[in-house]
Amino acid sequence: MRQDLLALTADDLVLLANRGLVKRAQQEVQSAELTCTIDEDAQGTVTIAWSDAIECVLPGGKHVREARCSCPAGSICRHILRSVLAYQQAATQSASDETSPAAPPAPWNPGSISDEELSRALSRTMLTWAKRQLDEPQVVELVCSVKPTAFLHTLNCMVRFLVPGDPRYTHCDCAEEAPCRHVALAVWAFRQLQPEQSSGLIEFGAQQAAVPTTMLDEIERDLRDLVGLGMAGAPQALIERLRRQEERCRQEGLVWPAEILAEIVQQHTAYTSHDARFGPAILSSLIGELCVRSDAIRGNTGAVPQIFIRGAAADTKTAMGTARLIGLGCGVKVRRGGTELTAYLQDSTSGTLVAISREVSAETAATSRFARLAQFPITAGAGVAALGSGQALIKGGQRLPNARFLPARAKVNVNPQMYAWESLRPPLLAEDFAELDARIAAQPPAALRPRRLTDRLYVCAVAGARDAVFSEVDQEVRAVLVDPQGGQAILIHPYTAQGASGAEALLSLLRSRPESLRFVAGHVRRTPYGLVIAPTAVVYQQGETRRALLPWVDREEGSDETTVEHPPQSPQSEPLAEYWTQVNDALGDLFVVGLQRADVPEARRWQELARFGAALGFARSIEPVTRLAAALEQKGATLHWEPDQSVAAALELACLTEMINTSLVQANEAA
């Protein structure tokens, strides 16, 4: 049997032709009006004669693109597509007649493709270019699956292998015809994976980056001064030093440390101006992340690519011209000082993800539902809900390094979309939950990844849902999602007073029409129980059309969106995660006051945290908590107290808390 023909799925055929032709070919194969005879010779040439006088020849050892049809079409036509489908149908029927059913497709590693096979599929020019790229800094994210993928971060393209062992059947989102020159680079990267690995990050040509030790020492000194004096007592000279360190970091190519320093300065500005956007917990997380990245730059072990830790040359403010952005839903973050509503979108041409946000004060958010807030214009011509559910034609704007998009003053035209999410660009679009799980497993912790608002935002096709419930204990909607291959993931969406209508609409959809689900978009995380998806949008089938439900900002017809009535009870927190949230909050308050002005109640707070951590069973991880509590207790009994030990313990604890919170408490990145 022709294994290449059997391995091609309907989505693979769409990549070779288009979805309209594939759908028409499927309809013709399934109809009883057409019949065919299939003949296959010893060389693998398949000849299919159809009852409508069409004959298709699929030469043995050749790509489907080289198939011949008796119709006058000059490229892959629907007759060739239906011939492939008919061949697969005949093979399935033959297998069902046998006693032992055919084994399902298994994950495989493209590293098994030999250089001889590559030389037959690619030109010498392509191979020469690929070999040169091995000497350049390259970072490749690999996933072994039924359809393995290689995402070339530095070249911003993804190669997908469609047929096991055949480099001709590949698809890349570059402009070249398949197989393109990136295929060889992807194959060589797959060879670097260990046999037991199903995914990973491979780095080529990485020169030993110089470690700016002097600058990092100065940044740490400034952080020590900030922690000792506190945000409330920091002199303007210290803030100016932090600004200068930001500029030095940008000159040294440390993009993400520079962004963190800029956000710390912004937090100081918000604090001094009594802006609601200031948050002590945010300040603690920023200081912790900066320390983590600084330590990783100093160590430079190679476990995580330095362009992830430092940032790449492309991670800069970028001007965008005219583009068509596809809405991927909305998210909401509720903070102490206000609420941020965000629409997520993908550039249909480049595949770049962007986020467009709107800040709402705590006073306004307290008296309005999210559905109403999402209608307020975020830019000329559209609100968050319209952007997240439609497709926007933008004319100018800027994309910041963290993927936030700032539209130009020109009006943004927003139109409805058909939710044909099969055509979304990878790596946003995942084949199934198994691929998604392998892709996330290969990524480093959040504190060492690129700092983007669209981090871990994915879209995956689903075949339905089951076991939809509302958890009264956790105050959230839960359901089990099932992908077309039978894989499972857990959908979790929190219930809030302002977003009650959206949560209720989601629960109603999951209970009444679970089989209608087609796609889910959301932030994804791994847990001991499997993948958990915090949805930004759920696409479902309604008759001949597709619709989307945006759980955060959707509304029910006839509901009152102007006022909020009685809020529901607070969800129960997981004790281990809640403990480190408390530690982070306490650190934030300590960094605002400053260690030099910490009083007796502050020392008692840390002593209680040390006792609580020990009662929960923590040992080594709470050592910095114990040292900080002891140092603060000693402060009240010492006339000339030196804060050095307590500052060191606080910075160490900030690092530890940031790493723990981004792995243990990364429960709902949209909440």
N, C-alpha and C positions, 0 to 999 in steps of 0.2 A: 504494500500500500504506500501511497505517496504521503509520507509523514508531514511534509511541509503543507500540503493541502488540508490535512486533518487538523493541524495545529492552529490554523487561522480561524479566529472568532469573527463574529459579525462586526465588532468594533475594529478589529484589524483590517477587515475589508473596507471599512469606512475610511481608514487612513490611506488605502490604495486608490479609492475612488471618491465617493461622497455618500452621505447618509441617505439621500433621496434614491440613488441608484440601488443601494443595498436593500432598502425597504421594498422597492418594487421587485427586486430579484427574489426576496423572501416570499412575497405574496404570490409570485408566479410558481415557485417551487411548491408551496403549500396548497395551491389550487389544484383541482382535479382536471382542469382543462388541458394541461400540458403533461406529456409523458416523454421519457428519454431512454436511450440505450447507452450504456457505458462500456467502453472497450479500453483495456489497458495492456500494453505490450511489455515485453521483458525489459525494455530500456526505461520504463516508467512513463512513457507517453500515454496520456489519457485522451481518448476521443469520445465526445459526447454528442450524439445526434438527437435533436429535439423534434417533436411532432409538428412544430410550426416551420419546418424546413431550415432551421438554424443548426449549424454544426460548429462546435468549438474544439480546438486542439490545444492541449496543455502539454508542451514538450517536456520529456523527462530530463531532469537535471537543470531545468531552466526556471527562472522566476515567473510568477503569475503575470507580470507585466509583459512577458514575451509570448503570452498565449495568443492564438489566432482565432478569429471568429469570421464566419462567412458574411456577417453584416458589414456595411461600409464604415463603421466607426473606426476612428484612428487611434483610440486609446482603450483602456479597460471599459468595456460596456457591461450592461446589465446581463447580457447573455453569458459572458465569462463568469460573472459573479454568481449567477444562478447555477452554472455548471459546477463551480466549487462547492456550493451548498448542496447540490444534488449528489456529488461525490461523497461528501460527508454524511449525508442522509443514508446513502447506500451502505457505507462502512458501518454506521451505527446499527442498521438493520441486520447486517451480516454478523456483527458481534453479539447482538441479542439472540441470534439463532444458535450460538455456540453455548456450550455448557458453562464456560468460565467467562464472566463479563470482562470487558476491557478495563484496565486500570485507569483511574483518573489522572490527569496531567500532574506532574510532580515539579516542584521547584528545581531549578538547575543553575549552574554557574557558567556564564559565558567565557570564563577564563579557560575553559576546555577547548575553545576554538583555537586551532593551530595557526602559526604564522603562514603556513602554506595556503590554508583556506582564506586567510585575510588577503594574501597577495593575489588570489584568484578573484576576490570580490572587489578589491580596491586597486586604484591605479598606483603606479610608483610615486607619482607626485603627492598623492594623499598620504601614503606611508611615510614619505620623507618628511612631510609637514608634521605628522603625528610624532615621529621620532624626535624632531626638534623640540616639540612641546614637552617632552620628558625632562628636558633640561631647564624648563621654565617653572616657576612656582605654580602648581596646580593642586586643587583640592577636589576630590571626587567622592560623592556620597553614593554608596552602592547598596542595592537590595536584590538578593537572590529570591526569585519567586517563579511562578509559572511564566510570567512575562517580566524577566529581570530588567531593572532600570539602573542607569548611571547618570547622576546629575553632576555636571561639571560646573562647580560653583564659580570658578574664575572665568569661565567662558560663557556662563549663563545659558546653558542648553542641556537638554535631557535626551539621552539615547535609550530607547526601549527595544528590547530583543523579542521578536514575535514568534520565531520558530527555533526550537532547541538545536544548537549546533550550526545554525546557518546564518552567517553574517549578512547575507543579502537581504534577509527579511528583518529589517530594522527600521525604526522611525525616529527621527530627530526633529526637534522644533527649530532647527536652523533653516536657512533658505535653500540649501543644496538638495539635490535629488538623492534619494536613498539608493545604496548605502553611502553615507557621507564620510568625510575624513575624521569625524569624531568617533566613529565606530572602533577604529584601531586603538585609540587612546582609552576608550571604555573597556575593551577586552583586556588590555595590559593592566588596567587598574584592577579588574576582577581577579587577575592572577595573584595579586598581592594579598587577597583575603586568605585567612587560615581555613583549613578544611572544616572546622567546627563552626565557623562564622557564617551567618546568613545575611549579615549586613555590616556596614562599617564605613569609616572615613579613611580614605587613602590620600596621602600627600606625596606629590612628585616634585623633584627639583627644588625643594625647600632649602634655601641657603640659610646658614645659621645667622639668624637676625641678631643684630647688635642689641645688647640690653642697656638701655639708658639708665644705668644704676644711679648716677648723680641726681638726675631729674626725679627718679622714683623716690630717692631718699628725701629730697626736698618736699615732694608731695606728701610723704608720710609725716614729715615734720609739721607741715601746715595742718594736716588732719589732727595730729596730736594737740596742736594749739587750739583748733576748733573744738575738739572734744573737751579739753580742759576748761576753756573759757565759756563754751556753750554758745548756741546761736543767739541767745539773748545778750551775751556780753562780748561777742566778737567785734573787735574794732574794724573800722573800714579798711585799714591797712592790710589786715588779714584777708578780707574779701578780695581786695585788689591783687594780693599775691595769688589767690586761687584763680582769678581771671587770667593772670599772666601764665600760670601753669597750664591752663586750658589751651592758650595759644601755642605754648611750647609743645604740648602733646600733639596738636594738629601738625606742627612742623615736623615732628618726629614720626608721623604716620600712626600715632596712637589715637585713632578716631573715637573708639568707644570710651576710653578713659577721659578724653576731652569732653564728650557728651555728658558723662557723669558729673564732671566738674562744673560744667555749665548748668546742669540741673540743681546742683548744690547751691550755686550762686543764686539761681532763680528762687530756690526755697528761702534763702535769706531775704531776698527782696520781698517775697510774699509775706514773710514773717514780720518784717519791719513795717510793711504797709497794711498789716492786718487783713491780708487777702485770704479768702476761704480756701484757696488752693494749697496753702501750707498744711503739711501734716507731719507730726513728729515721727510716725512710723515710716513715712516716705523717706525722711532724712536718714533714719537709721539704715534702711535698705540701701540707699545710695552709698553711704559710707562703707557698708559691708561689701557691696559689689565692687567698689573701687579697690578695696584692700584685696579681695579675691583675685581680681584681674592683675593687680600689681604683683602679687605673689606668683601668679601663673606666668607673667612676663619674665620675672626674675628666674624662675625655675627653668622655663623653656625646655620641658622634657620631651616634647613632641607628641604627647598623648592627645593633645587637642591642637589643631592647626592654629598657628599664630594669627592668621587673618581672621579667625573667629574671635580670638581674644582681643586683638588690637584693632581690628577693622581693616577693610581693604580700601584701595584707592577709589573704588567706585562708591564707597559709602560716604557720599558727600551730598550737599544740597544740589539738586538737579532740576533744571528747567524742563518742563514738559510742554510740548506744543499741542496740536490737535490730537485727541485720542478718544476712543470709545471704551468706556469703563462698564463692566458687567457687575451688577450688584450681587453680593453674596450674603446679604442679611445684615443684622444690626446687633450690637452689644451695648450693655449699660454697666457702668461702674459707679457705685454709690460710695462717696467718701464723706468724711466728717463735715467738710465745708461745702459740699455740693454734689452734683451728679453730672457725669460725662456720658453722652450718648455718641456712639460711633457707628458709622456705616463702613462696611468692608467691600472693596471692589477689586476687580482684576482688569488690567489693560488687555484688551482682546488681541492686540498685535504682539506685544512683547512678553505678556504673561506676568508682568510686574504687579505685585499686590500693593494696594495703598489703603489708607484709612482716613476718613474725613470725620472730624469730631466737632461736638458742640458742648460747651460748658454751661451748666445751669446752676444758679445759686441755690443754696439749701432752702431758702424761703420759698422760691418759686417751685422747686421740686416737691416740697412738702404739701403743696396744695393742688398738684396736678398729677395726673397719671402719665406713665411713660408714653402711652399712645398719643396723648395730646402734645407732650413735649417734643415728640418726634416729628410733629407736623410743622413746628416753627422753622422758618427759613434758615438753613445753615449757610447757604450761599445764594447768590442771585438766581432765584427760580426753583429751588428745591429744598426739602427738609431731609432729615436723616432717614425717615421711613421710605420716602420716594427714592432716595439714592440707593438704599439697601435692597429694594425690591425691583428696581428698574434697570435701564441701561442709560448711562449719562454720556452725552457728547460734550467734552470740555474743550475749551480753546485757551490754552495757556494756564500756567500755574507752576508751583514749585513742589517737588517731593523732597522732604527732609530725610536725613540718614535713617531715622527710625520709622520710615515709611509713611509718616503723616503727610497728607497732601493738602496744600494751601491753594485753593482755586484762585484764578485771576478774577478781576472785576467783571469780565465778560459774563453774560448770562449762561448758565449751564442748562442745556436742553435735556430733559429727562423723559424717556419714553418707556412704555411697558416692554418687558422681555418675554420670550417664549419659554425660558428655562430649559433650553437645549444644552444642558450642562455637560453633555458628552463631549462637547467641543471646547471645554475649558482647557487652559494650558497647564501642563505639568510644571513643577511637582505639586501644584495645588490639588490636581485631580488624582486620586488614588484608585487603583484597580479594584482592591478589596481591602477588608480589614487586616488580613494577614500581611499584605504589603505595607499598610499603614503602620502596623505594629513594628515590623522590621525597620522601617524608616525612622521611627521615633527612637527605637532602641539604639540606633547608631549615633544619635545626637548627644552632645555633652550637656551638662547641667545648664540651666537658664543663665546663671551668672557668668558662664563662659561662652555663651552663644551670641550671635549678632543681636543687637538690641532693637528689635523691630516690633511694632504694635501688632503686626500680622503673624507673630511667631506662633508656630504650630496650628495655624489655621488651614484646614483641609476640607475637601469635598470628596465624598465617597458615594458610589451608587449603592442603593439598598433595595431589597426585594420585599420588605415588609417589616412589621414589628409585632411583638407579643408581650404579654405580661405587663401591660401599662397600668400603673397604680399611682396613687398620690400618697406619699409617705407623710403621715401627720407628725411623726417624731422629728423628721428632718425638714419638713415643710418644703417638699420638692416633688416634681413630677419625674417618674422613673419608667423606663421601658427598655426592653431588649430589642436591639436592631439586628436584622439578619441581612447579610449581603447576598448577591446572586450565587456565590459559591458555598453558602451555608455558614460562613463565618459570623461571629456574633460580637457585638459591642454594646455597651450600656449607655443609654441616653439619660442625662440628668439635667433638669432645669429647675432652678429655685423659684418658689412662690413668694412674691412680694406684694405688698398692698398696692403700690403704684403700677405693678405689672400683672395684676390679677387676671385681667381679661385675656392677655396673651397666654398665660399659663393654663387657664381653663380651656381656651381654644385648642391648645396643643394636646391636652389630656383627652378632650373630646375626639380629636382627629385620630389619636393613637388607639382609642378604644373602639370607635365606630367604623373606621376605614383603615385598618392597619395595612391591608394589602395594597392600598393605593400609593404608598410611599415609593418615591423613585430616587431621591437624593437627599443627603443631609450635609449641611455645611456647619462647621463649628470648630472650636478649639479642642484639641485632642490631647489626652494625657494617658500614661500607662499606670496601672494599679495592679496589686496582687490579684484582683478579680478580673482583669482584662482591660481592654480599652474603654475609656470613659469619654464621651463626647458632650460638650456643653454647646448646644446648638445656637447658631445665629440665624439659620433658616432651614426649613424643611419643605422640600418640593414634593408634591403629590399629584396624582392623576385625577382629573375630574372630567369624565367623558372623553372628548377628543383633545382636550387642552390640559396644560399643566398649570398649576397654581403654586404659590409659595406662602407658607405661614411663618411669620417672624415672631418667635415667642416673646421677645422682650417688648416689642412695640405694637403687636397686633391688638385689635379691638373687636369686641362683639357688637353687632348691630343693636342699637337701642340702649347701649350702656352709657352711664353718666361718667364722662371723663374729666369733668372739671374739678371734682372734689374727691378726696380720699376719706373713706369712712373709718371703720375700726381695723387697725392693722392686725394681721395674724400673729400667733405666738412665735417667739424666736425659735429657730431650729436648734436642735441639740448638737453640740460641737463634739468632735472626736477629741478625747482628753489629751493624747500625745501631741496632736497638731495644735490644739488650743494652748498648750503650755508654751510652745515656741512663739505663738502669736503674742502671748502675754509678755514674754521676754523681749520681743521686738518692740512692743509698745513701751515697755519700761525703758529700754535703751533710747528710744526716740525722745521720751520725756527727759531723760538724763542728758542727752546731747543738746537739748534746748536750754536747760538750766546751766549745764556745765559742771564738771566734776569738782571744780574748786568751790562751787557754791552749793553743792549737795548737802542737805541737812539731815537731821536724825530720822524724820519720816521716810526719806528716800532710802536711807540705810536699812530701815526695818522692811521696806518693800522688797529689797533685794535679799534679805535674810529669809523672808517668807518664800520667795521664788526658789531659793536654794533648797529649803526644806520640802517644798512641793515637788521639785524635780527629783529629789532623792526618793520621795514617797512613790513617785510614778515608776521608779526603777532605773532612772538614768544614773550613770556613773561617771565615765570619763568626759562625756559631753557637757556635764554641768560643772566641771572643774573651773572654767572661767567665771561662772556665776558665783561659785563659792569664794573664789579669790576676790572678786569685785565686792561681794557683800562684806568680806572681812576687812578689805581696805577702807570701805566707807564707814564701817563700824569703828575702825581705828582712828578715822579722821576726827570723830567727836572727842577723842581722848588725847589728841596730840596737838601741841601748840603750834609747832612748825611742821605741818603735814606736807609731804611731797607727793604729788599726784601721779608720778611716773608709772608706778606699778598698777594703779587703778586704770590709767589711760591705756596701758598695754593690754590689760585684761578686757577692757571695754572694746577695743579694736579687734582683739581676737574673738570676742563673743559676737561682734557684728559680722565678722566673716562667717563664723559657724552658723549663726542664725539665718543669714542670707542663703547659705547652701542648703540648710535643712528646710527652710520655708519654701524654696523653689522646687524641692523634690517631694516633701511630705505634705505641704499645705497648698500645692498648686492645683487645688480642687476645681475651681471654676474661674478660668482666666477672664471670663466675660463678666463676672459678677463683681 
